[in-house]
Amino acid sequence: MPTVPVTARVSPYVRARLEERAAERDTTLAAVVASTLTAAVDDDAPGPRTDGPLVAAVRRVLEETDPEDPRAGVNRELCLLLARTVERKESGFLAAIGPLQRALSAAAPDRVSRTLNRMLDDLAA
């Protein structure tokens, strides 16, 4: 893949840490910086993101939804996207809590537990 140069100014400490990593990996400073920048902006970078307890709880709530129902599938993906946004405290995560609660209630009204709602309420506080 073709590459382009990027220039960045960092503190002497950051440069030293990058040089240490390059030495540890027996590679160049440029390769470590390129890898670090790529991982910072690329969702498909090595080392997949792992889901935490909130996403796991949402999956449990949604595990009995009909996999053949297209609306249920879209709602499931929406719930997981919102749960990941909240769990990772990404930009707008506080605004995502209400829609997540409503989407979960619509998808599985009898399965949304008090524990899950308490978890979401705690995050909003």
MDTraj code that builds the backbone (N, CA, C; nanometers):
import mdtraj as md
import numpy as np

residues = "MET PRO THR VAL PRO VAL THR ALA ARG VAL SER PRO TYR VAL ARG ALA ARG LEU GLU GLU ARG ALA ALA GLU ARG ASP THR THR LEU ALA ALA VAL VAL ALA SER THR LEU THR ALA ALA VAL ASP ASP ASP ALA PRO GLY PRO ARG THR ASP GLY PRO LEU VAL ALA ALA VAL ARG ARG VAL LEU GLU GLU THR ASP PRO GLU ASP PRO ARG ALA GLY VAL ASN ARG GLU LEU CYS LEU LEU LEU ALA ARG THR VAL GLU ARG LYS GLU SER GLY PHE LEU ALA ALA ILE GLY PRO LEU GLN ARG ALA LEU SER ALA ALA ALA PRO ASP ARG VAL SER ARG THR LEU ASN ARG MET LEU ASP ASP LEU ALA ALA".split()
xyz = np.array([
    [0.0850, -0.1160, 0.0000],
    [0.0000, 0.0000, 0.0000],
    [0.0902, 0.1230, 0.0000],
    [0.0604, 0.2216, -0.0847],
    [0.1415, 0.3430, -0.0863],
    [0.1244, 0.4205, 0.0448],
    [0.2278, 0.4903, 0.0839],
    [0.2241, 0.5684, 0.2069],
    [0.2606, 0.7129, 0.1771],
    [0.2284, 0.7999, 0.2700],
    [0.2631, 0.9415, 0.2593],
    [0.3300, 0.9842, 0.3890],
    [0.4188, 1.0820, 0.3832],
    [0.4851, 1.1265, 0.5056],
    [0.3924, 1.2104, 0.5927],
    [0.4117, 1.2009, 0.7234],
    [0.3389, 1.2811, 0.8225],
    [0.4427, 1.3333, 0.9205],
    [0.4308, 1.4587, 0.9557],
    [0.5226, 1.5179, 1.0521],
    [0.4452, 1.5520, 1.1779],
    [0.5000, 1.5178, 1.2923],
    [0.4352, 1.5482, 1.4200],
    [0.5419, 1.5881, 1.5209],
    [0.5079, 1.6814, 1.6060],
    [0.5985, 1.7223, 1.7127],
    [0.5507, 1.6573, 1.8416],
    [0.6431, 1.5925, 1.9110],
    [0.6119, 1.5272, 2.0382],
    [0.7170, 1.5673, 2.1413],
    [0.6859, 1.5422, 2.2652],
    [0.7813, 1.5748, 2.3715],
    [0.9009, 1.4789, 2.3643],
    [1.0129, 1.5195, 2.4220],
    [1.1287, 1.4298, 2.4256],
    [1.0964, 1.2968, 2.4939],
    [1.0093, 1.2986, 2.5951],
    [0.9705, 1.1758, 2.6638],
    [0.8993, 1.0798, 2.5681],
    [0.8038, 1.1327, 2.4899],
    [0.7298, 1.0475, 2.3957],
    [0.8248, 0.9899, 2.2918],
    [0.9141, 1.0723, 2.2420],
    [1.0110, 1.0221, 2.1432],
    [1.0966, 0.9104, 2.2035],
    [1.1407, 0.9308, 2.3268],
    [1.2229, 0.8289, 2.3924],
    [1.1459, 0.6980, 2.4082],
    [1.0191, 0.7067, 2.4471],
    [0.9365, 0.5854, 2.4623],
    [0.9179, 0.5149, 2.3283],
    [0.8961, 0.5930, 2.2212],
    [0.8816, 0.5331, 2.0887],
    [1.0112, 0.4652, 2.0443],
    [1.1236, 0.5299, 2.0742],
    [1.2524, 0.4701, 2.0399],
    [1.2758, 0.3408, 2.1188],
    [1.2329, 0.3393, 2.2457],
    [1.2440, 0.2174, 2.3263],
    [1.1626, 0.1044, 2.2646],
    [1.0411, 0.1367, 2.2245],
    [0.9555, 0.0342, 2.1624],
    [1.0170, -0.0169, 2.0327],
    [1.0754, 0.0737, 1.9555],
    [1.1397, 0.0325, 1.8308],
    [1.2549, -0.0635, 1.8607],
    [1.3337, -0.0310, 1.9623],
    [1.4465, -0.1180, 1.9985],
    [1.3962, -0.2533, 2.0480],
    [1.2905, -0.2523, 2.1305],
    [1.2335, -0.3774, 2.1816],
    [1.1836, -0.4668, 2.0691],
    [1.1292, -0.4057, 1.9663],
    [1.0709, -0.4807, 1.8539],
    [1.1706, -0.5013, 1.7399],
    [1.2913, -0.4508, 1.7592],
    [1.3955, -0.4614, 1.6566],
    [1.3457, -0.4072, 1.5231],
    [1.2918, -0.2849, 1.5279],
    [1.2404, -0.2195, 1.4083],
    [1.2782, -0.0716, 1.4136],
    [1.2315, 0.0033, 1.3177],
    [1.2667, 0.1447, 1.3112],
    [1.1659, 0.2300, 1.3886],
    [1.2097, 0.3492, 1.4233],
    [1.1199, 0.4458, 1.4875],
    [1.0018, 0.4763, 1.3962],
    [1.0292, 0.4928, 1.2676],
    [0.9223, 0.5220, 1.1715],
    [0.8181, 0.4107, 1.1679],
    [0.8617, 0.2863, 1.1764],
    [0.7672, 0.1741, 1.1732],
    [0.6800, 0.1727, 1.2976],
    [0.7377, 0.2028, 1.4133],
    [0.6593, 0.2064, 1.5379],
    [0.5580, 0.3208, 1.5328],
    [0.6015, 0.4376, 1.4861],
    [0.5097, 0.5522, 1.4773],
    [0.3974, 0.5224, 1.3787],
    [0.4304, 0.4657, 1.2632],
    [0.3271, 0.4328, 1.1641],
    [0.2275, 0.3320, 1.2204],
    [0.2771, 0.2304, 1.2900],
    [0.1903, 0.1294, 1.3494],
    [0.0994, 0.1899, 1.4569],
    [0.1570, 0.2762, 1.5390],
    [0.0809, 0.3405, 1.6464],
    [-0.0287, 0.4303, 1.5906],
    [0.0045, 0.5102, 1.4900],
    [-0.0959, 0.5983, 1.4293],
    [-0.2046, 0.5182, 1.3585],
    [-0.1658, 0.4139, 1.2899],
    [-0.2640, 0.3301, 1.2211],
    [-0.3600, 0.2668, 1.3210],
    [-0.3069, 0.2142, 1.4302],
    [-0.3915, 0.1522, 1.5322],
    [-0.4855, 0.2537, 1.5958],
    [-0.4415, 0.3779, 1.6061],
    [-0.5248, 0.4811, 1.6691],
    [-0.6453, 0.5190, 1.5839],
    [-0.6362, 0.5036, 1.4536],
    [-0.7461, 0.5472, 1.3667],
    [-0.8166, 0.4344, 1.2930],
    [-0.7657, 0.3146, 1.3014],
    [-0.8189, 0.2032, 1.2238],
    [-0.8908, 0.1037, 1.3130],
    [-1.0217, 0.0887, 1.2941],
    [-1.0992, -0.0062, 1.3741],
    [-1.0578, -0.1502, 1.3484],
    [-0.9954, -0.1771, 1.2333],
    [-0.9549, -0.3132, 1.2003],
    [-0.8086, -0.3384, 1.2345],
    [-0.7522, -0.2534, 1.3174],
    [-0.6105, -0.2674, 1.3530],
    [-0.5884, -0.3945, 1.4347],
    [-0.4640, -0.4432, 1.4383],
    [-0.4348, -0.5612, 1.5209],
    [-0.4757, -0.5374, 1.6659],
    [-0.5126, -0.6431, 1.7310],
    [-0.5570, -0.6311, 1.8693],
    [-0.7012, -0.5849, 1.8760],
    [-0.7947, -0.6740, 1.8448],
    [-0.9353, -0.6342, 1.8380],
    [-0.9852, -0.5791, 1.9712],
    [-1.0742, -0.4837, 1.9602],
    [-1.1364, -0.4292, 2.0802],
    [-1.2219, -0.5377, 2.1432],
    [-1.2211, -0.5414, 2.2727],
    [-1.3036, -0.6405, 2.3404],
    [-1.4236, -0.5716, 2.4023],
    [-1.5320, -0.6423, 2.4069],
    [-1.6522, -0.5898, 2.4684],
    [-1.6471, -0.6149, 2.6179],
    [-1.7041, -0.5240, 2.6935],
    [-1.7043, -0.5346, 2.8383],
    [-1.8377, -0.5820, 2.8922],
    [-1.8619, -0.5572, 3.0210],
    [-1.9812, -0.6108, 3.0862],
    [-2.1124, -0.5515, 3.0356],
    [-2.1130, -0.4254, 2.9945],
    [-2.2376, -0.3661, 2.9452],
    [-2.2807, -0.4336, 2.8149],
    [-2.1878, -0.4490, 2.7216],
    [-2.2219, -0.5141, 2.5943],
    [-2.2622, -0.6595, 2.6195],
    [-2.1947, -0.7263, 2.7115],
    [-2.2312, -0.8647, 2.7443],
    [-2.3732, -0.8711, 2.7994],
    [-2.4093, -0.7758, 2.8851],
    [-2.5446, -0.7729, 2.9412],
    [-2.6480, -0.7471, 2.8319],
    [-2.6175, -0.6577, 2.7391],
    [-2.7084, -0.6293, 2.6278],
    [-2.7248, -0.7545, 2.5415],
    [-2.6159, -0.8247, 2.5155],
    [-2.6251, -0.9493, 2.4376],
    [-2.7163, -1.0515, 2.5065],
    [-2.7036, -1.0629, 2.6383],
    [-2.7891, -1.1581, 2.7126],
    [-2.9356, -1.1199, 2.7002],
    [-2.9630, -0.9900, 2.7087],
    [-3.1022, -0.9444, 2.6966],
    [-3.1566, -0.9792, 2.5582],
    [-3.0731, -0.9651, 2.4565],
    [-3.1200, -0.9810, 2.3183],
    [-3.1052, -1.1222, 2.2629],
    [-3.0528, -1.2154, 2.3411],
    [-3.0234, -1.3477, 2.2862],
    [-3.1472, -1.4245, 2.2409],
    [-3.2632, -1.3897, 2.2908],
    [-3.3840, -1.4631, 2.2515],
    [-3.4664, -1.3921, 2.1451],
    [-3.4136, -1.2829, 2.0870],
    [-3.4881, -1.2174, 1.9798],
    [-3.4808, -1.3035, 1.8543],
    [-3.5799, -1.2907, 1.7697],
    [-3.5921, -1.3731, 1.6493],
    [-3.4849, -1.3356, 1.5468],
    [-3.3915, -1.4254, 1.5166],
    [-3.2844, -1.3931, 1.4216],
    [-3.3346, -1.3776, 1.2778],
    [-3.4540, -1.4275, 1.2487],
    [-3.5100, -1.4182, 1.1140],
    [-3.5852, -1.2873, 1.0910],
    [-3.6190, -1.2169, 1.1968],
    [-3.6939, -1.0914, 1.1859],
    [-3.5960, -0.9782, 1.1540],
    [-3.6092, -0.9158, 1.0360],
    [-3.5143, -0.8115, 0.9987],
    [-3.5170, -0.6915, 1.0952],
    [-3.6357, -0.6568, 1.1447],
    [-3.6437, -0.5448, 1.2407],
    [-3.5704, -0.5787, 1.3696],
    [-3.5812, -0.7028, 1.4136],
    [-3.5103, -0.7445, 1.5349],
    [-3.3594, -0.7394, 1.5126],
    [-3.3163, -0.7780, 1.3938],
    [-3.1736, -0.7733, 1.3624],
    [-3.1198, -0.6313, 1.3626],
    [-3.1943, -0.5395, 1.3033],
    [-3.1523, -0.3991, 1.3020],
    [-3.1514, -0.3439, 1.4438],
    [-3.2536, -0.3752, 1.5200],
    [-3.2606, -0.3271, 1.6588],
    [-3.1460, -0.3847, 1.7421],
    [-3.1132, -0.5112, 1.7200],
    [-3.0025, -0.5748, 1.7923],
    [-2.8712, -0.5021, 1.7626],
    [-2.8457, -0.4752, 1.6338],
    [-2.7218, -0.4063, 1.5956],
    [-2.7190, -0.2638, 1.6513],
    [-2.8338, -0.1973, 1.6526],
    [-2.8425, -0.0629, 1.7104],
    [-2.8096, -0.0671, 1.8594],
    [-2.8679, -0.1628, 1.9290],
    [-2.8422, -0.1763, 2.0728],
    [-2.6940, -0.2025, 2.0998],
    [-2.6318, -0.2891, 2.0217],
    [-2.4904, -0.3202, 2.0428],
    [-2.4018, -0.1999, 2.0116],
    [-2.4352, -0.1266, 1.9062],
    [-2.3591, -0.0067, 1.8728],
    [-2.3698, 0.0969, 1.9856],
    [-2.4912, 0.1200, 2.0334],
    [-2.5104, 0.2157, 2.1430],
    [-2.4408, 0.1685, 2.2708],
    [-2.4496, 0.0390, 2.2988],
    [-2.3851, -0.0150, 2.4191],
    [-2.2336, 0.0025, 2.4115],
    [-2.1760, -0.0215, 2.2953],
    [-2.0305, -0.0024, 2.2813],
    [-1.9929, 0.1446, 2.2958],
    [-2.0744, 0.2323, 2.2410],
    [-2.0486, 0.3761, 2.2540],
    [-2.0495, 0.4165, 2.4003],
    [-2.1480, 0.3676, 2.4744],
    [-2.1591, 0.4000, 2.6174],
    [-2.0438, 0.3370, 2.6945],
    [-2.0191, 0.2111, 2.6705],
    [-1.9183, 0.1390, 2.7468],
    [-1.7779, 0.1959, 2.7262],
    [-1.7470, 0.2358, 2.6050],
    [-1.6141, 0.2902, 2.5752],
    [-1.6045, 0.4395, 2.6025],
    [-1.7172, 0.4961, 2.6456],
    [-1.7246, 0.6396, 2.6749],
    [-1.6760, 0.7212, 2.5562],
    [-1.7242, 0.6797, 2.4387],
    [-1.6908, 0.7515, 2.3168],
    [-1.7686, 0.8818, 2.3137],
    [-1.7336, 0.9668, 2.2208],
    [-1.8004, 1.0956, 2.2074],
    [-1.9523, 1.0744, 2.1980],
    [-2.0266, 1.1455, 2.2803],
    [-2.1718, 1.1344, 2.2802],
    [-2.2268, 1.0194, 2.3618],
    [-2.1432, 0.9568, 2.4445],
    [-2.1904, 0.8369, 2.5166],
    [-2.3042, 0.8678, 2.6125],
    [-2.3033, 0.9854, 2.6744],
    [-2.4132, 1.0183, 2.7661],
    [-2.5455, 1.0303, 2.6907],
    [-2.5404, 1.0878, 2.5711],
    [-2.6617, 1.1020, 2.4907],
    [-2.7109, 0.9670, 2.4390],
    [-2.6257, 0.8663, 2.4362],
    [-2.6634, 0.7343, 2.3847],
    [-2.7341, 0.6479, 2.4886],
    [-2.7281, 0.6857, 2.6159],
    [-2.7862, 0.6017, 2.7216],
    [-2.9376, 0.5909, 2.7079],
    [-3.0064, 0.7031, 2.6908],
    [-3.1526, 0.7012, 2.6768],
    [-3.1986, 0.6188, 2.5572],
    [-3.1432, 0.6440, 2.4371],
    [-3.1829, 0.5623, 2.3213],
    [-3.1529, 0.4137, 2.3405],
    [-3.0441, 0.3823, 2.4094],
    [-3.0130, 0.2414, 2.4361],
    [-3.1201, 0.1797, 2.5246],
    [-3.1590, 0.2483, 2.6301],
    [-3.2641, 0.1944, 2.7182],
    [-3.3946, 0.1758, 2.6424],
    [-3.4320, 0.2732, 2.5585],
    [-3.5567, 0.2618, 2.4824],
    [-3.5502, 0.1487, 2.3798],
    [-3.4346, 0.1358, 2.3120],
    [-3.4209, 0.0305, 2.2118],
    [-3.4250, -0.1075, 2.2765],
    [-3.3622, -0.1223, 2.3930],
    [-3.3662, -0.2503, 2.4639],
    [-3.5076, -0.2827, 2.5093],
    [-3.5771, -0.1838, 2.5607],
    [-3.7151, -0.2061, 2.6056],
    [-3.8054, -0.2449, 2.4897],
    [-3.7815, -0.1864, 2.3730],
    [-3.8617, -0.2207, 2.2554],
    [-3.8280, -0.3608, 2.2050],
    [-3.7010, -0.3991, 2.2131],
    [-3.6580, -0.5292, 2.1603],
    [-3.6989, -0.6445, 2.2504],
    [-3.6870, -0.6246, 2.3801],
    [-3.7142, -0.7334, 2.4752],
    [-3.7677, -0.6754, 2.6046],
    [-3.8923, -0.6280, 2.6028],
    [-3.9449, -0.5587, 2.7208],
    [-3.9470, -0.6426, 2.8484],
    [-3.9636, -0.7727, 2.8350],
    [-3.9702, -0.8584, 2.9532],
    [-3.8327, -0.9059, 3.0004],
    [-3.7258, -0.8755, 2.9245],
    [-3.5928, -0.9252, 2.9601],
    [-3.4973, -0.8170, 3.0111],
    [-3.5344, -0.6910, 3.0001],
    [-3.4459, -0.5845, 3.0480],
    [-3.4474, -0.5887, 3.2003],
    [-3.3332, -0.6179, 3.2565],
    [-3.3259, -0.6370, 3.4014],
    [-3.3055, -0.5051, 3.4746],
    [-3.3403, -0.5061, 3.6012],
    [-3.3147, -0.3895, 3.6856],
    [-3.1653, -0.3629, 3.6949],
    [-3.0863, -0.4680, 3.6947],
    [-2.9410, -0.4529, 3.7031],
    [-2.8876, -0.3756, 3.5835],
    [-2.9349, -0.4112, 3.4635],
    [-2.8900, -0.3421, 3.3432],
    [-2.9339, -0.1962, 3.3471],
    [-3.0581, -0.1713, 3.3835],
    [-3.1051, -0.0334, 3.3936],
    [-3.0280, 0.0453, 3.4996],
    [-2.9968, -0.0203, 3.6110],
    [-2.9189, 0.0460, 3.7161],
    [-2.7800, 0.0813, 3.6639],
    [-2.7202, -0.0109, 3.5877],
    [-2.5876, 0.0117, 3.5303],
    [-2.5904, 0.1338, 3.4391],
    [-2.6931, 0.1436, 3.3556],
    [-2.7055, 0.2566, 3.2637],
    [-2.7341, 0.3855, 3.3395],
    [-2.8188, 0.3783, 3.4426],
    [-2.8484, 0.4976, 3.5224],
    [-2.7235, 0.5488, 3.5931],
    [-2.6412, 0.4562, 3.6425],
    [-2.5161, 0.4960, 3.7089],
    [-2.4228, 0.5675, 3.6136],
    [-2.4174, 0.5227, 3.4897],
    [-2.3325, 0.5873, 3.3906],
    [-2.3820, 0.7277, 3.3579],
    [-2.5136, 0.7454, 3.3597],
    [-2.5711, 0.8759, 3.3270],
    [-2.5536, 0.9771, 3.4396],
    [-2.5338, 0.9278, 3.5602],
    [-2.5231, 1.0177, 3.6771],
    [-2.3909, 1.0896, 3.6821],
])
top = md.Topology()
chain = top.add_chain()
for i, resn in enumerate(residues, 1):
    res = top.add_residue(resn, chain, resSeq=i)
    for name in ("N", "CA", "C"):
        top.add_atom(name, md.element.get_by_symbol(name[0]), res)
traj = md.Trajectory(xyz[None], top)
